[in-house]
């Protein structure tokens, strides 16, 4: 998942995989990310690399004003801090002034609520294999007590932890359908901009994760719900680059998540580089 605070640009760096949990390297510039992508991306030379080579397409555009941009600042299942939304809106205004074609909605945008629930369920199912017996027993009891109309992300997590193989196959089919919708969306836009996380960085909490709570502008939400924005790109294996775009009132860094079409990693990195050149890039924090 993106680093908290979303400081330097970063990307998923291994575009040929459709993992549910993929993180790429951090860097101080988009140029560094582009170099890291060339070094890290592609199949293992000792296995799949024998028969397959990675040939990523070039960036869709060379100039910022040629980009078609869809901006999303609201998630249906998790609130987003006003500081994050304000920074994203400020970026949006600056992009429009520089000639980008900016839209706020599209009929082709996949269902974000469905996307996030499927992401939570499949991700939890992956980690369920390593649950200790006593934890599994507690989780299964909690899952059985869920009502059918409980569509919270916490409920999705519990259902994922107790998912059968048949359920996994069915959810994976939904995932494939969502991927097809994203492919259609990227016929109309070049990048999608959204928050990488719902808040800036917050104080460390060493309590068990299932008991942690996150404060988002005075609203308390389960700690795990903060993964909502991450799942937008991750579920369907889309490339995403996070770039700095501002700071909160307390000086904490705020970033934007730049999502591209399948295998358009070079496009998201290039767009981050253009933002960097036009609006300013990574600024090292003070040393005090």
Secondary structure, 3 states (H helix, E strand, C coil): CCCCCCCCCEECCCCCCCCCCCCCCECCCHHHHHHHHHHHCCCCCCCHHHCCCCCCCCCCCCCHHHCEEEECCCECCECCCHHHHHHHHHHHHHHHHCCCEEECCCCCCCCHHHHHHHHHHHHHHHHHCCCCHHHHHHHHHHHHCCCCCCCCHHHHHHHHHCCCHHHHHHHHHHHHHHHHHHHHHCCCCCEEEECCCCCCCCCCCCCCHHHCEEEECCEEEEHHHHHHCCHHHHCCCCCEEEEEEEECCCCCEEEEEEEECCCCHHHHHHHHHHHHHHHCCCCCCCCC
